[in-house]
Amino acid sequence: MDKVTELDKKIRVILVTDGDRVAQQAVETIGASLGLRCISASAGNPTPISGKEIVELLKTVPYDPVLVMFDDKGRCEKAEGEQALEYVANHPDIEVLGAVAVASNTTGIDGVHADACIDCQGHVIDLSVDKKGEIKKQKDCDCNPMITGDTVDVLNDVEIPVIIGVGDIGKMDKHDDLSRGAPITRRAIEEILKRSDIIHG
């Protein structure tokens, strides 16, 4: 990965809209295996620190891209996770490469259109997936996959070049189990790196 120097104006990040204990372990493991940095302090259910604090931590990393987690703890309104994500994504010193949009069963939300999804079998698809990573039935008028989750609506309000949808990180009926290296989430992060023309490792 590329070193971040004082001359660099922007730190490249990948946003992950999940931050519970299982997601944290998965994201940290994936980050280490792909040679990415991870802001572990951003993990929590809900997100325990502010967007400003996350940016301050990002400015201390020795190299990028950096994985950053956000979580609203199932709340449908713009709560801690989405507020922090919005701050980070809009910060002038941050370049967002993409976001892993995580599906949940939260109701009363709009959802976000994804560029692609990774199903529970690890396939890159142009269809929506649910919390289990299974393909959801779409309306005929939906030309893009849609992800509904408690921390995804804010992605509609910020500039995100690539959005990849997945089911519940580290779970999906054990398809994304940490013992297997969280392969579904890893594939989603790899897809963002690929579409950003970044070679990992």
PyMOL commands that set and color helices and strands:
alter all, ss='L'
color gray80, all
select helices_A, chain A and resi 21-34+40-42+51-58+80-90+153-157+178-180+183-195
alter helices_A, ss='H'
color red, helices_A
select strands_A, chain A and resi 2-3+11-16+37-39+63-64+66-69+94-102+112-113+116-118+124-125+146-147+163-166
alter strands_A, ss='S'
color yellow, strands_A
deselect
rebuild
show_as cartoon
